């Protein structure tokens, strides 16, 4: 099974920071995951959802996209990844939800994707459903990354997939929290084993329970 030309075109054209090779690797990981619901932390404008969503749709699984849509720390004014046109002038805050919804609609994924609009730790603390696939690409500060690891990875089912974005072993390549607060603890726990690496994307499998 492959992404169709239309699906690939929508994914590559969607706004966001996912390189094409990492996006395709994300789709492969989602497509190869065990049966069950899929979830991503950090949706922004829907680019990663356009890679994961078709795999969920083909497998008739629900894909939950968790994001407060106010932008992570690095998306705020004065930071490197700020995009001023995504600020809602009425409230003076980032609001990526309208663009996310439009992206999901245009990609034909509205019947597959459920947008969960809220703070990641708050949603995670109320979450009870085992996940076949978890993609963490939320806030890249130390505390947000640590909480995403601590609160979300316990929900990955045995044999399930954990994908982590922006993992940079070399500090010269990018920020450290996804590497230090998610990737390294996952491997050190003995519960996850790395299956593949594409650019900054790491794909792990849950091989043991806590």
Secondary structure in CASP SS format (residue, H / E / C, confidence):
PFRMAT SS
TARGET T0000
AUTHOR 0000-0000-0000
METHOD secondary structure of the structure
MODEL  1
X C 1.00
X C 1.00
X C 1.00
X C 1.00
X H 1.00
X H 1.00
X H 1.00
X H 1.00
X H 1.00
X H 1.00
X H 1.00
X H 1.00
X H 1.00
X C 1.00
X C 1.00
X C 1.00
X C 1.00
X C 1.00
X C 1.00
X H 1.00
X H 1.00
X H 1.00
X H 1.00
X H 1.00
X H 1.00
X H 1.00
X H 1.00
X H 1.00
X H 1.00
X H 1.00
X H 1.00
X H 1.00
X C 1.00
X C 1.00
X C 1.00
X C 1.00
X C 1.00
X E 1.00
X E 1.00
X E 1.00
X E 1.00
X C 1.00
X C 1.00
X C 1.00
X C 1.00
X C 1.00
X H 1.00
X H 1.00
X H 1.00
X H 1.00
X H 1.00
X H 1.00
X H 1.00
X H 1.00
X H 1.00
X H 1.00
X H 1.00
X H 1.00
X C 1.00
X C 1.00
X C 1.00
X C 1.00
X E 1.00
X E 1.00
X E 1.00
X E 1.00
X E 1.00
X C 1.00
X C 1.00
X C 1.00
X C 1.00
X C 1.00
X H 1.00
X H 1.00
X H 1.00
X C 1.00
X C 1.00
X C 1.00
X C 1.00
X C 1.00
X C 1.00
X C 1.00
X C 1.00
X H 1.00
X H 1.00
X H 1.00
X E 1.00
X E 1.00
X C 1.00
X C 1.00
X C 1.00
X C 1.00
X E 1.00
X E 1.00
X C 1.00
X C 1.00
X H 1.00
X H 1.00
X H 1.00
X H 1.00
X H 1.00
X H 1.00
X H 1.00
X H 1.00
X H 1.00
X H 1.00
X C 1.00
X C 1.00
X C 1.00
X C 1.00
X C 1.00
X C 1.00
X E 1.00
X E 1.00
X E 1.00
X E 1.00
X E 1.00
X C 1.00
X C 1.00
X H 1.00
X H 1.00
X H 1.00
X H 1.00
X H 1.00
X H 1.00
X H 1.00
X C 1.00
X C 1.00
X C 1.00
X C 1.00
X E 1.00
X E 1.00
X E 1.00
X E 1.00
X E 1.00
X E 1.00
X C 1.00
X C 1.00
X C 1.00
X C 1.00
X C 1.00
X H 1.00
X H 1.00
X H 1.00
X H 1.00
X H 1.00
X H 1.00
X H 1.00
X H 1.00
X H 1.00
X H 1.00
X H 1.00
X H 1.00
X H 1.00
X H 1.00
X E 1.00
X E 1.00
X E 1.00
X E 1.00
X E 1.00
X E 1.00
X E 1.00
X E 1.00
X E 1.00
X C 1.00
X C 1.00
X C 1.00
X C 1.00
X C 1.00
X C 1.00
X H 1.00
X H 1.00
X H 1.00
X C 1.00
X C 1.00
X C 1.00
X H 1.00
X H 1.00
X H 1.00
X H 1.00
X H 1.00
X H 1.00
X H 1.00
X H 1.00
X H 1.00
X H 1.00
X H 1.00
X H 1.00
X C 1.00
X C 1.00
X C 1.00
X E 1.00
X E 1.00
X E 1.00
X E 1.00
X E 1.00
X E 1.00
X E 1.00
X C 1.00
X C 1.00
X E 1.00
X E 1.00
X E 1.00
X E 1.00
X E 1.00
X E 1.00
X C 1.00
X C 1.00
X C 1.00
X C 1.00
END
